[in-house]
Amino acid sequence: MRLLAMLFVLAIMVPISTMAQASQEISFSSNGSAATVLIEEHTATYCTTCAEIDPMLLNFLEDNGNRAIRIAMHPLGEDPLGSEISSHRLALHGGELAVTPTFVMDGRVVSQGFVDRMDMQMNLRSSEIAKEGVISIEGEVDVSQNSIHVSSPGLDLHAEERLTIFIVEREVSLEPGTASNGLDKNHDVARAMLSLDDGGNTTSEILPMGWAVHIHDAEAPSVEFFVDEMNPYSYDVVIVLERSEGGDGSVLSSTLIALSERSEATQKINTLPVVAALASMSIILFIVQSRR
């Protein structure tokens, strides 16, 4: 019986050890699409119109696949999801947040106030047509414990260009009654932002409290975010190549690396070690019984 117990423990510990090693570092990558349009939505938890159109936006983004990337930016003040990212990005496009929602596509303000699906589709198509040239950028993300290491291999920033990295929380659940517009679940919320110029210097940095960032000395842009006891897999990373002066049509290319999709995949993959352990135990029991 002692031997049986030892074999059982061994059968369980081997797959658990394998899972622990596999979870130490996870890598993600994206080649992106040169035609992808970056949608910056300036929204607010007190905006009733925003709550009204949110279901339509989620369906619109899902149906259009990699044609569009959405980042939701909330203003400082009464909004519990607010940060300086919203005002900073609007200033680059020469405006202020006068109306919510305000939609900016590839650096162009395309609409303010209520929009329906047809409006979004037309604005997306117009933004695709307005793209100047075809530029595709790569993105790589390594997640280790509480850090998110972002790089763009092979990217050579030219003068008057910058690379901007957004850390976006896929879904944020607020306590009931916190949002005055009744929308307790918000999506694609911008949490952190950092921009680098062609010399690898930081031109802007907006981080939540408790976060830190380290710029790695590398040929290609390489930035590591430390997220302070928060689950890195609740975030996505958006990498944006844009003109450094901002303005109309300043976004040249963008790509999304979805870290948040790992949770569902992990649940599917990590059942294999458990099954292996049960199978091993069954074999051990069979051998023991056959020798009696």
ZIPESUL-V275483 format. One record per pair of residues at least 6 apart in sequence whose C-alpha atoms are under 6 Angstrom apart, sorted by the first residue. I is the first residue (numbers start at 1). J is the second residue. D is the distance in whole Angstrom. If there is no record, write none. Layout:
I_J_D + I_J_D
This chain:
11_277_5 + 12_277_5 + 15_273_5 + 24_144_6 + 25_143_6 + 25_144_5 + 26_142_6 + 26_143_5 + 27_141_6 + 27_142_4 + 28_140_6 + 28_141_5 + 29_139_5 + 29_140_4 + 30_138_6 + 30_139_5 + 30_257_6 + 31_138_4 + 32_255_5 + 33_136_6 + 34_134_5 + 34_135_5 + 34_136_4 + 36_67_5 + 36_68_5 + 37_68_5 + 37_106_6 + 38_68_6 + 38_69_5 + 38_105_6 + 38_106_5 + 39_69_6 + 39_70_5 + 39_104_6 + 39_105_5 + 40_70_6 + 40_71_5 + 40_103_6 + 40_104_5 + 41_72_5 + 41_73_6 + 41_102_6 + 41_103_5 + 42_73_5 + 42_101_5 + 42_102_5 + 43_74_5 + 43_100_5 + 43_101_5 + 44_74_5 + 45_79_6 + 45_179_5 + 45_181_6 + 46_180_5 + 46_181_5 + 47_181_6 + 48_181_5 + 50_101_6 + 51_183_6 + 71_188_5 + 72_188_5 + 72_189_5 + 72_190_6 + 73_86_5 + 73_190_6 + 74_81_6 + 74_82_4 + 74_86_6 + 75_82_4 + 75_83_6 + 75_86_6 + 76_82_4 + 76_83_5 + 90_96_6 + 92_246_5 + 92_247_6 + 93_247_5 + 100_113_6 + 101_112_6 + 101_113_5 + 102_111_6 + 102_112_4 + 103_109_6 + 103_110_6 + 103_111_5 + 104_110_6 + 106_249_5 + 106_251_5 + 107_248_5 + 107_249_5 + 107_250_5 + 107_251_6 + 108_248_5 + 108_249_5 + 135_253_6 + 138_152_5 + 139_151_6 + 139_152_5 + 140_150_6 + 140_151_5 + 141_149_5 + 141_150_5 + 142_149_5 + 146_226_6 + 146_227_5 + 147_225_6 + 147_226_4 + 147_227_6 + 148_224_6 + 148_225_5 + 149_223_6 + 149_224_4 + 150_222_6 + 150_223_5 + 150_224_6 + 151_221_6 + 151_222_4 + 152_221_6 + 153_220_6 + 155_220_6 + 157_198_5 + 158_198_6 + 159_198_6 + 160_243_6 + 160_244_5 + 161_242_6 + 161_243_4 + 161_244_5 + 162_196_5 + 162_197_4 + 162_242_6 + 162_244_5 + 163_195_5 + 163_196_5 + 163_240_6 + 163_241_5 + 164_194_6 + 164_195_4 + 164_239_6 + 164_240_5 + 165_193_6 + 165_194_5 + 165_238_6 + 165_239_5 + 166_192_6 + 166_193_5 + 166_237_6 + 166_238_5 + 167_191_6 + 167_192_5 + 167_237_5 + 168_188_6 + 168_189_5 + 168_190_4 + 168_191_6 + 168_235_5 + 168_236_5 + 169_188_5 + 169_189_5 + 169_234_6 + 169_235_4 + 170_187_5 + 170_188_5 + 170_235_6 + 171_186_6 + 171_187_4 + 172_185_6 + 172_186_5 + 173_184_6 + 173_185_5 + 174_184_5 + 192_206_6 + 192_207_5 + 193_205_6 + 193_206_5 + 194_204_6 + 194_205_4 + 195_202_6 + 195_203_5 + 195_204_5 + 196_202_5 + 196_203_6 + 210_228_6 + 211_226_6 + 211_227_5 + 211_228_6 + 212_225_6 + 212_226_5 + 213_224_6 + 213_225_5 + 214_223_6 + 214_224_5 + 215_223_5 + 216_222_5 + 216_223_6 + 233_259_5 + 233_260_5 + 234_260_5 + 235_259_6 + 235_260_5 + 236_257_6 + 236_258_5 + 236_259_5 + 236_260_6 + 237_256_6 + 237_257_5 + 238_255_6 + 238_256_5 + 239_254_6 + 239_255_5 + 240_253_6 + 240_254_4 + 241_252_6 + 241_253_5 + 242_250_5 + 242_251_4 + 242_252_5 + 243_250_5
